[in-house]
Amino acid sequence: MDFGFIRGGGESSALIRSIDWNKNPLGPINQWPQSLRTTLSIVLNSKFPMFLFWGPDLICFYNDAYRLSLGNNGKHPQAMGQKGIETWPEIWDFIKPLIDQVLAGGEASWNEDHLLPIYRNGKIEDVYWTFSYSPAYDETDKPAGVFVTCTETTAKVSSLNSINESKNELEFALNAAELGTWDLDPLTNKFTANKRLKKWLGFEPDTEIDLNLALNAIIAKDRQRVSDAIAKALDFSLGGNYAIQYTIVNSKNGRERVVKAKGKALFNNEKIAYKLSGTLQDITEEVAAQAAFKESEENFRKLILQAPVGMIILKGEDFFVELVNDAYLKLTGKSKKNFADRPLWEAMPESKTLGFDTILKKVMRTGVAHHGNEQPLNLIRNGQKETIYINYVYEPLKDIDGSINRIMVVAVDITEILASKLKIKDAEERARLAAVAAGVGTFDLDLRNGDLKTSERFDEIFGFDRKVNRADFVNAIHADDHEIRLNAHRRALSSGQIFYDARVVWKDNSLHWIRIDGKIYYDADEKPLRMLGTVMDITHQRNAKEELLHINQRLEIALETGSLGSYELNINTRKITFSDQFFKNYGLLPNQNLSYDDVIDLIEPSFKEDVVSAINTAILNKSIYQAEYQIRWSDGSLHWIKESGKAKYNEQGNPITFISASFDITETKQLQQQKDDFIGIASHELKTPVTSIKAYAQVLERILTNKGDIKEAELMRKMDNQLNRLTSLIGDLLDVTKVNAGKLQYNHTHFDFNEMIRFVIEDLQRTTDSHEIIENLQEVGLAYTDKERVSQVVTNLITNAIKYSPDSKKIIVHTSVEEGNVIVCIEDFGIGIAQDKLNKVFEQFYRVSGSMQHTFPGLGLGLYISSEIIKREGGKIWVTSTEGQGSKFYFSIPLQLRNTY
């Protein structure tokens, strides 16, 4: 598992990840408190040596920088995760009181250059430390550990001791005049030295020395420099002074000494040197101290340059920039050239206006550091003006002599941290406002002492207009619901969640339903600390639920009274439930165990495919499913079922349930069949005498015309027209009976579709003087379908258009081809059809209702017959209309007939 707070951190983080913490008192890492994680993240990612004691057992942690002080063959790596007393037995008596002082709430401790011997490198070593013990707090703001920042100063102390010893020796040598002294005779190269110098060189006191022997005691790299310096000192024109620093080597023990030589040449009247005398001062320790100081200074500069926070060193009264790191440059949005060889105020003039110059002068004068928090700073970064917020420290730096001539500035950009705080504060305010807007009350229960804090809305929901104690809230709960509350609290202690509904009784004895929803928070030891949650008034929802239950009960009674059976199918699980009436309608025993597939299998095979397709289409198109089909009861009898249904969908638009209602229409179907039989018989019986009467009327019209009885002949012609209407009505009745019986004959041929349309238009145009039938025909070509039946449909639609547009003067007939289908549109500008009637115009015997019923004669069969013909031809028929503006009747059929048998 990847834990971000120990993802980096080098060797120490890897060591922590490798430990089996299940066997450790701290337990698994994923159970560590956030305070420990945060503290460890700081420790592990710091380049400064840090150590951490945590928890009751003072478990040990340290970072890579500290690991160096543990040496080899010592406490590393077993110290990581080990108890403090087991890790530091040799110094436990000293550090344990310091730890206890911090954990008890005392002030942090500070020790500088303190000797604490530890076991490392296979032995107990004397080690000097500068360290501070400070508290590390947990989530309850109590010390849970001790945060140790430390630096090993063994080398520093040793160096200082050496420097002090050298100084003491030097002072002693000066007081005792125990300098090395020497004389050189340039004429003979004889070299004489005092006992101290001979001892330094490894010579016996009585050894005779010449210049070459003395030069050979100098290390090789300095030898030529010394020879050159002597030659210059012996040159009268150069003043005769001799001063040089070099290293000599003891010929016996090989010890090297850095010495500073000073001398003066003596010249005779001829300006020839006859003597060069001087002293030799042992400055080995001084040079070593200088080297150590230089190295320390270099390390200090490297530390600043590599620091992850902004740092800059200012020098002198004018605060010249001595050193600046990249983090500081990034913070200020400037480059190094802005700071090079110039005072701070030239590099950052905006800082001076904020009074930082006064603060810096005070720090330089007093030597007291200055800390600043959340300081706004206006800067120009990336060409834009920005306001950032920083925490900063002005720390005075002392030279070797204790004087203060430099200040180290440390600056940390906390703009994002402050922004996060503001966001958190804003989020809390938004949450509070959301709770108020939603009418939700909130509570905070301290599980340690039982203290309860509630919002004003919480009090209102419980029926209180003022603050009350917790017992009053408990007593407000209905007596019958106290057990519900207690059980919910018991479950919450194990699950961490609380949820229950209960009733509360207000002071006016009114009853209200509430819903409690909350969560428990725990401390580092998994002990419950607080319960936070909300309360809602759900009285309205509960009342609505009970009302819905009553409505469902009444609905069930109504369905049963109307012999309506129903089922509900869960589309995902395929689980299905039935009403009692469903089993009665399907001739089944009550409460049979049926699946959805079993229900489909009850349908007669000739209807099954159409029913399944209609259900799937309705679910896909989110439309209402309707079907009529036959089923066979267990006794072998056939029954007709009429069914309607609709799917319910979730918020994503996916179907979740399908609900269907059905009833037995067998008797209705039988009556329909009897009606169709009667109409068929009556139509056949009427057709013969009507034909005979029509023939007599035509004969009489001719006779009366020939006799000159024009008025009587006109009456015969009108009677013939009425007989034509009667013949058309009888034809419609016969077609209906054939359609219902599936006996309407079709004869498919190839023909020019537009030519058929023109023929129908010409034929109908002769019969009307009130309307102009306009052609708008696109190229269609040949069609393969029943020419006479399609012609019958076009005739019906144009005749209807003329009939229902008495105040209009034109009818437009359109044709076009789309995707292999011919589209026909009959457009009129008549009375139009109301939107709620559009889905009824193709029903059998449907006619215009209301005051218009007797205005437009007919049986209401033409559109029904037309729709059945188009469906039989594999097409579809539909209508669009605006009441008072006209209608457009469309049908489409394939140019090449598809198999619809």
Residue pairs with C-beta under 8 A, 6 or more apart in sequence:
1 29
1 30
3 29
3 30
3 37
4 41
5 37
5 38
5 40
5 41
5 44
6 13
6 16
6 17
6 29
6 40
6 41
6 44
7 13
8 44
8 45
9 16
9 44
9 45
9 63
9 64
10 44
10 63
10 64
11 64
11 67
12 44
12 61
12 62
12 63
12 64
12 67
12 80
13 44
15 77
15 80
16 40
16 44
16 61
16 80
16 81
19 80
19 81
21 27
21 28
21 29
21 81
22 28
24 59
24 81
25 55
25 56
25 57
25 59
25 83
26 32
26 36
26 54
26 55
26 59
26 81
31 526
33 138
33 139
33 144
33 523
33 524
34 139
35 136
35 137
35 138
35 139
35 144
35 524
36 54
36 138
36 144
36 145
36 524
39 52
39 54
39 136
39 145
39 147
40 52
40 61
42 50
43 50
43 51
43 52
43 61
43 62
43 63
43 147
44 63
44 64
45 63
46 63
46 65
47 65
47 303
47 306
47 307
47 308
48 65
48 149
48 151
49 62
49 63
49 65
49 66
49 68
49 69
49 149
49 150
49 151
49 152
50 62
50 63
50 65
50 66
50 147
50 148
50 149
50 150
51 60
51 61
51 62
51 66
51 148
51 150
52 60
52 61
52 62
52 136
52 145
52 146
52 147
52 148
53 59
53 60
53 84
53 99
53 145
53 146
53 148
54 61
54 136
54 144
54 145
55 144
55 145
57 83
57 84
58 83
58 84
58 85
58 99
58 145
58 146
59 81
59 82
59 83
59 84
60 79
60 80
60 81
60 82
60 83
60 84
60 87
61 80
61 81
62 70
62 79
62 80
66 150
67 76
68 152
69 120
69 127
69 150
69 152
70 76
70 79
70 120
71 120
71 121
71 125
72 120
72 121
72 122
73 120
73 121
73 122
74 118
74 119
74 120
74 121
74 122
75 87
75 118
75 119
75 120
79 87
84 92
84 95
84 96
84 99
85 92
85 96
88 95
88 118
90 117
90 118
90 119
90 124
91 116
91 117
91 118
94 116
95 116
95 133
98 109
98 133
98 146
99 133
99 146
101 107
101 109
101 133
102 108
102 109
102 133
102 134
102 135
102 143
102 146
103 135
103 143
103 146
105 135
105 143
108 132
108 133
108 134
108 135
109 132
109 133
109 134
110 131
110 132
111 129
111 130
111 131
111 132
112 130
112 153
113 128
113 129
113 130
113 153
113 156
113 157
114 128
114 129
114 130
114 131
115 126
115 127
115 128
116 127
116 128
116 129
117 124
117 125
117 126
117 127
118 124
118 125
118 127
119 125
120 127
126 154
127 152
127 154
128 152
128 153
128 154
128 156
128 157
129 150
129 151
129 152
129 153
130 150
130 151
130 153
131 148
131 149
131 150
131 151
132 148
132 149
132 150
133 146
133 147
133 148
134 146
134 147
134 148
134 149
135 143
135 145
135 146
135 147
136 143
136 144
136 145
136 146
136 147
137 143
137 144
138 144
138 523
138 524
139 523
139 524
140 523
144 524
156 296
159 288
159 289
159 292
162 285
162 288
162 289
163 285
163 286
163 288
163 289
163 292
165 285
166 284
166 285
166 286
166 288
166 289
167 285
169 282
169 285
170 281
170 282
170 285
170 286
172 178
173 179
173 281
173 282
178 196
179 196
179 279
179 280
179 281
180 193
180 194
180 196
180 197
180 200
180 259
180 279
180 280
180 281
180 282
181 193
181 194
181 196
181 197
181 277
181 278
181 279
181 280
182 191
182 192
182 193
182 194
182 197
182 214
182 263
182 277
182 278
182 279
182 280
183 191
183 192
183 193
183 275
183 276
183 277
184 190
184 191
184 192
184 211
184 230
184 275
184 276
184 277
185 191
185 274
185 275
186 234
186 265
186 273
186 274
186 275
186 276
187 274
189 210
189 211
189 212
190 209
190 210
190 211
191 209
191 210
191 211
191 213
191 214
192 209
193 201
193 203
193 209
193 214
195 205
197 280
198 204
198 205
198 207
198 209
200 248
200 250
200 257
200 259
200 280
200 282
201 209
201 214
201 217
201 248
201 250
201 251
202 217
202 249
202 250
202 251
202 252
202 253
203 209
203 251
215 223
215 226
215 227
216 223
217 248
217 249
217 251
218 226
218 246
218 247
218 248
218 249
219 246
219 247
219 248
219 249
219 256
222 246
222 247
225 244
225 246
226 244
226 246
226 261
229 242
229 243
229 244
229 261
230 242
230 276
232 238
232 242
233 240
233 241
233 242
233 263
233 264
233 265
233 273
233 276
234 240
234 265
234 273
234 276
236 265
236 267
236 271
236 272
236 273
240 264
240 265
240 266
240 267
240 273
241 263
241 264
241 265
242 261
242 262
242 263
242 264
242 265
242 276
242 278
243 260
243 261
243 262
243 263
244 260
244 261
245 258
245 259
245 260
245 261
245 283
246 258
246 259
246 261
247 256
247 257
247 258
247 259
248 256
248 257
248 259
249 255
249 256
249 257
250 256
250 257
256 284
257 282
257 284
258 282
258 283
258 284
258 286
258 287
259 280
259 281
259 282
259 283
259 284
260 280
260 281
260 283
261 278
261 279
261 280
261 281
262 278
262 279
262 281
263 276
263 277
263 278
263 279
264 276
264 277
264 278
265 273
265 275
265 276
266 273
266 274
266 275
266 276
266 277
267 273
267 274
268 274
293 400
301 323
304 311
304 313
304 323
304 325
304 408
305 323
305 325
305 326
306 325
307 325
307 327
308 327
309 327
309 410
309 411
309 412
310 325
310 327
310 328
310 330
310 331
310 332
310 390
310 409
310 410
310 411
310 412
310 413
311 323
311 324
311 325
311 327
311 328
311 408
311 409
311 410
311 411
312 321
312 323
312 324
312 325
312 328
312 339
312 344
312 408
312 409
312 411
313 321
313 322
313 323
313 324
313 397
313 406
313 407
313 408
313 409
314 320
314 321
314 322
314 344
314 360
314 406
314 407
314 408
314 409
315 321
315 322
315 405
315 406
316 405
316 406
317 361
317 364
318 343
319 343
319 344
319 345
319 357
319 360
319 407
320 341
320 342
320 343
320 344
321 339
321 340
321 341
321 342
321 343
321 344
321 347
322 406
324 336
324 339
328 409
328 411
329 335
329 336
329 339
331 388
331 390
331 411
331 413
332 348
332 379
332 381
333 379
333 380
333 381
333 382
333 386
334 347
334 348
338 347
339 347
344 351
344 360
345 351
345 352
345 357
350 377
350 378
350 379
351 357
351 377
354 375
354 377
359 370
359 372
359 394
360 394
360 407
362 368
362 370
363 369
363 370
363 394
363 395
363 396
363 407
364 396
364 404
364 405
364 407
367 396
367 398
367 404
368 396
369 393
369 394
369 395
369 396
370 393
370 394
371 391
371 392
371 393
372 390
372 391
372 392
372 393
373 391
374 389
374 390
374 391
374 414
374 418
375 389
375 390
375 391
375 392
376 387
376 388
376 389
377 387
377 388
377 389
377 390
378 385
378 386
378 387
379 385
379 386
379 387
379 388
380 386
388 413
388 415
389 413
389 414
389 415
389 418
390 411
390 412
390 413
390 414
391 411
391 412
391 414
392 409
392 410
392 411
392 412
393 409
393 410
394 407
394 408
394 409
395 407
395 408
395 409
395 410
396 404
396 406
396 407
396 408
397 404
397 405
397 406
397 407
397 408
398 404
399 405
399 406
435 441
435 442
435 455
435 457
435 534
436 457
439 457
439 536
439 537
440 457
440 534
440 535
440 536
441 454
441 455
441 456
441 457
441 458
441 459
441 460
441 461
441 534
441 535
441 536
442 454
442 455
442 457
442 458
442 532
442 533
442 534
442 535
443 452
443 453
443 454
443 455
443 458
443 518
443 531
443 532
443 533
443 534
443 535
444 452
444 453
444 454
444 530
444 531
444 532
445 451
445 452
445 453
445 470
445 530
445 531
445 532
446 452
446 529
446 530
447 520
447 528
447 529
447 530
447 531
448 529
450 470
451 470
452 469
452 470
452 473
454 467
454 473
458 535
459 465
459 466
459 467
459 468
461 504
461 512
461 514
461 535
461 536
461 537
462 473
462 476
462 504
462 514
462 535
463 476
463 504
463 505
463 506
463 507
463 512
464 472
464 473
464 476
474 482
474 485
476 504
476 505
476 506
477 485
477 502
477 503
477 504
477 505
478 502
478 503
478 504
478 505
478 511
480 503
481 502
481 503
484 500
484 501
484 502
485 500
485 502
485 516
487 500
488 498
488 499
488 500
488 516
489 498
491 498
492 498
492 518
492 520
492 531
493 520
493 528
496 519
496 520
496 522
497 518
497 519
497 520
498 516
498 517
498 518
498 519
498 520
498 531
498 533
499 515
499 516
499 517
499 518
500 515
500 516
501 513
501 514
501 515
501 516
501 538
501 542
502 513
502 514
502 516
503 511
503 512
503 513
503 514
504 511
504 512
504 513
504 514
505 511
505 512
506 512
511 539
512 537
512 539
513 537
513 538
513 539
513 541
513 542
514 535
514 536
514 537
514 538
515 535
515 536
515 538
516 533
516 534
516 535
517 533
517 534
517 535
517 536
518 531
518 532
518 533
518 534
519 531
519 532
519 533
520 528
520 530
520 531
521 528
521 529
521 530
521 531
521 532
522 528
522 529
523 529
556 579
558 564
559 565
559 566
559 579
559 581
559 661
560 579
560 580
560 581
562 663
563 581
563 584
563 585
563 663
563 664
564 581
564 661
564 662
564 663
565 578
565 579
565 581
565 582
565 583
565 584
565 585
565 586
565 661
565 662
565 663
566 578
566 579
566 581
566 582
566 659
566 660
566 661
566 662
567 576
567 577
567 578
567 579
567 582
567 599
567 659
567 660
568 576
568 577
568 657
568 658
568 659
568 660
569 575
569 576
569 596
569 657
569 658
569 659
569 660
570 576
570 656
570 657
571 619
571 647
571 655
571 656
571 657
571 658
572 656
574 595
574 596
576 594
576 595
576 596
576 599
578 594
580 590
580 591
582 588
582 662
583 589
583 590
583 591
583 592
585 639
585 641
585 662
585 663
585 664
586 602
586 631
586 633
586 641
587 631
587 633
587 634
587 635
587 637
587 639
588 594
588 634
600 608
600 611
600 612
601 608
602 631
602 632
603 611
603 629
603 630
603 631
604 629
604 630
604 631
604 632
604 638
606 630
607 627
607 629
607 630
608 629
610 627
610 629
611 627
611 629
611 643
614 625
614 626
614 627
615 625
615 627
615 645
615 658
617 623
617 625
618 624
618 625
618 645
618 646
618 647
619 625
619 647
619 655
619 658
622 647
622 649
623 646
624 644
624 645
624 646
625 643
625 644
625 645
625 646
625 660
626 642
626 643
626 644
627 642
627 643
628 640
628 641
628 642
628 643
628 665
629 640
629 641
629 643
630 638
630 639
630 640
630 641
631 638
631 639
631 641
632 638
632 639
633 639
638 666
639 664
639 666
640 664
640 665
640 666
640 668
640 669
641 662
641 663
641 664
641 665
642 662
642 663
642 665
643 660
643 661
643 662
644 660
644 661
644 662
645 658
645 659
645 660
645 661
646 658
646 659
647 655
647 656
647 657
647 658
647 659
648 655
648 656
648 657
648 658
648 659
649 655
649 656
650 656
672 740
676 736
676 737
676 740
676 741
677 737
679 733
679 736
679 737
680 733
680 734
680 737
682 733
683 730
683 733
683 734
683 737
684 734
686 726
686 730
687 727
687 730
687 734
690 723
690 726
690 727
690 730
691 727
693 723
694 720
694 723
694 724
694 727
697 716
697 719
697 720
697 723
698 716
698 720
700 716
701 713
701 716
701 717
701 720
702 713
704 710
704 712
704 713
704 716
705 713
725 857
729 858
729 859
732 859
732 861
732 862
732 865
733 859
733 861
735 744
735 861
735 865
736 844
736 861
736 864
736 865
738 744
738 745
739 864
739 865
739 868
744 789
744 868
744 869
744 872
746 786
746 789
746 872
746 873
747 786
747 787
747 788
748 784
748 785
748 786
748 897
749 784
749 786
749 787
750 782
750 783
750 784
751 782
751 783
751 787
752 781
752 782
752 783
753 780
753 781
753 782
753 783
753 815
753 822
753 895
754 777
754 779
754 780
754 815
756 787
756 790
756 791
756 794
757 775
757 777
757 794
757 813
757 815
757 824
758 775
758 777
759 791
760 791
760 794
760 795
760 798
761 773
761 775
761 798
761 813
763 795
764 773
764 795
764 798
764 799
764 802
765 772
765 773
768 802
770 802
770 806
770 809
771 802
771 805
771 808
771 809
771 810
771 811
772 809
772 810
772 811
773 798
773 810
773 811
773 813
774 810
774 811
774 812
774 813
775 813
776 812
776 813
776 814
776 815
777 813
777 814
777 815
778 814
778 815
778 816
778 817
779 817
780 815
780 816
780 817
780 822
780 895
781 817
781 895
782 895
783 790
783 822
783 893
783 895
784 895
784 896
784 897
785 873
785 893
785 894
785 897
786 869
786 873
789 869
789 872
789 873
790 869
790 873
790 893
792 865
792 866
792 869
793 866
793 869
793 870
793 891
794 813
794 824
794 826
796 862
796 863
796 865
796 866
797 824
797 826
797 866
797 889
797 891
798 811
798 813
798 826
799 862
800 826
800 862
800 863
800 889
801 811
801 826
801 827
801 828
801 830
801 887
801 889
802 811
802 828
803 856
803 858
804 828
804 830
804 831
804 848
804 856
804 887
805 811
805 828
805 829
805 830
805 831
805 886
806 830
806 831
807 830
808 828
808 829
808 830
808 886
810 829
811 826
811 827
811 828
812 825
812 826
812 827
813 824
813 825
813 826
813 827
814 823
814 824
814 825
814 826
814 827
815 822
815 823
815 824
815 825
816 822
816 823
817 823
817 895
818 892
820 894
820 895
820 896
821 875
821 892
821 893
821 894
821 895
822 892
822 893
822 894
822 895
823 890
823 891
823 892
824 890
824 891
824 892
825 888
825 889
825 890
826 888
826 889
827 886
827 887
827 888
828 886
828 887
828 888
829 885
829 886
830 886
830 887
831 852
831 883
831 884
832 881
832 882
832 883
832 884
832 885
832 886
832 887
833 841
833 879
833 881
833 883
833 887
834 883
835 881
835 883
838 879
838 880
838 881
840 846
841 863
841 879
842 863
842 864
842 866
842 867
842 877
843 860
843 864
844 860
844 861
844 864
845 859
845 860
845 861
845 864
846 860
846 863
846 864
847 853
847 856
847 858
847 859
847 860
848 855
848 856
866 877
866 891
867 877
870 876
870 877
870 891
870 893
871 877
872 900
873 893
873 894
873 897
873 900
874 893
874 894
874 897
874 898
874 900
875 891
875 892
875 893
875 894
876 891
876 892
877 889
877 890
877 891
877 892
878 889
878 890
878 891
879 887
879 888
879 889
879 890
880 887
880 888
880 890
881 887
881 888
